[in-house]
Amino acid sequence: MSTDEGSFGAKGKRVGLWDSAARTIMEAPAFRVRLGIARPGTGPARTAPIRKLAGRIKAMVRQHGGGLGKASARRYSTIGRGGHAAAQFSVRSYRQRVTVKARVVRHKGGTAGKAGPGAALRKHVSYLERDGAGEGGERGIAFNAQEDVTHPEAIAFTKEMEADRHHFRFIVSPEAGEALDLKAYAQELVGAMEADLGTKLQWLGVAHYNTDNPHVHLLVRGRDEGGGDLVMHREYISHGLRAQAMEVATRHLGARLDVDIERAARRDLRADRLTALDVSLAQEAALRSDGLVSALRAVNGALASERARVHKLARLAHLESLGLAQEHAPGVWRVPSDLVSRLRALGQRGDIVKLIHERARGSEPAIATVIFSKESPPRQAVTGRVFDRGVSDELYDRRYLLVEALDGKAYYVPLSEYSESAGYEAQIGSIVTITPVMKQAVRAADRNMARMARAQGGIYDPAAHTQWAEAQIRLPPGVSASDYVHSHVKRAQALASRGLIEALGDGRYRIANDFPERAAQMMLPARDSGAILKVERHSLLGVDRQVHLNGVTWLDQELSRGIDPNQPSRVGATRFERQLALALRQRAARLRGLDLAYEEHGQWRARAGFLDQLYERELTDAAHRLQARHGELVRLQAGQGIRGRVEGLEQLPSGPHVIVAEADRFVLIRAQGTLAAQVGKTVELSLGRARTLKPTLPAASQLTLRYRTLELARIRQLGR
């Protein structure tokens, strides 16, 4: 008898563990069958009988009053493609686990100060194809169903998407992604999606290997093969696509073994994040009137039930150590009603702390960390150096900054679309100040728009508001009438999207008389509470690169505040604090060499007007660089102005400046408000006296700026 004889029964039939996913017999627990990629065209034929059966079961459930009501069920089941797909797969624990995140992005036209969908799509694709995201640390490579796609081809694909009403973004992350050929996996998955949805898809994929869990990004156009809007059923987006992704992964890798399932379950028992077991605990507590969870021994004493009970006890004990569970009686526990949200927040916090310590290379491992959010903003402004900038949510393009501050702490700063102005974004090494701006239910802009609308028959007209602002009110230094009205227009767009005011389509808005009262009642507490974190960039360069600059640097501004450059660093100072102390000493010595500072009784002293002299030096250097292109540099004084074309931005030590050229002369104006966004346009600007001089800035850079674009002025005249 051969050595294999023991694996056959009396009639010669092979005995072993039957795996329904792999359709084979697994003779040993360590043996794993990989069937490879399924032949094309077999998917619909295999699932057609299941779809018919699932349809009959759903009809019977609706007929007997189960689930949704009849009218709701009919409405729910007919919206979008793929509604049947979630029911075609049986629930099996041996399938490969896959996480799928989905987002439907609706396209809106660009507005003043905000780009349209095309710019956002191109930015997203460039991020997906960034260096280091691909396999082996290479650049991410886009692909479709047939071949790899070059970057110009990917950008051309996004331009085609601009005409769609919407598009889809998916992140597919298999648990065993490192063992998969993600490109082949994504291509087969999209083929299965096409069978589920009944239409060909136009899509783009990029595989990312730069995280602990390799994953695939999919961009899918919002059009079907007939040119109509592609609408996916919400059940398919929520459940069907994930089930299909698990089926495809199982065909590639084979079913999970018992040892794999047990290892994953034990790993989840002590995880400081949300797990599937936590969701079931929360559901069990919600179904009981007393809100308790029972971990008592089952009556039947089955092995599977006993294993599940042991897992539940271990998880509840760990939740108790986290303060998220309390034993009410032997074997009976009480969990908070918000267990899921608290564990999700705990997991996010753990990820952020891990990220901070990974990125803060060179700093002490014990550096204190502070995590900001709009619900827990800083109580006062925080100044420091940016040591990392990245994306916290690839699906929604949410970004963050990591700031090593002057107080020796590391801060996580989530960014919103209002945190930074276009062209003034902070980079790694930049010196920034983070300031909280608290939100209010009814803002001053709301009252201003309501007042302007009442004066014009209930219509708010930004053009009329700009003319009134230019003639009637005095604005803060650096704020033009266009800047002032632009902030009102952004607020009007947000209010119109919530239905509080009506957008008329020509840039104007209809505002009811009782608008402020209705706005105060309809503001959503979760959305309109908290604060906006504003980022003010002081310098694009790090402190070590500012030491020898011939101009006004952030180090000079700190010295002008009275900081002693000879003061030693505190005990336990972080890397940034030590670098800053060294840079201040070197900058102080540099200023003494320029005769802009001196020593008196062992104390460093700056000469009067040293900032103005440094500012003159940087303007002189800029004039030498730019005179070949723009002619002679003109220094405007208070009460003077110029009419010219905005040629671009020039980065000076004191910050970005706008180049406004006229004939053979030009001026350099500190980039304020939306003036930097007028590149290529003709403007008319004038300078007024500064209201309050700040001792940390040159006097010439604090003059009040007023400007207007001449194209806008002509349009208003034609419209009268």
Disulfide bonds with the S-S distance in Angstrom:
none
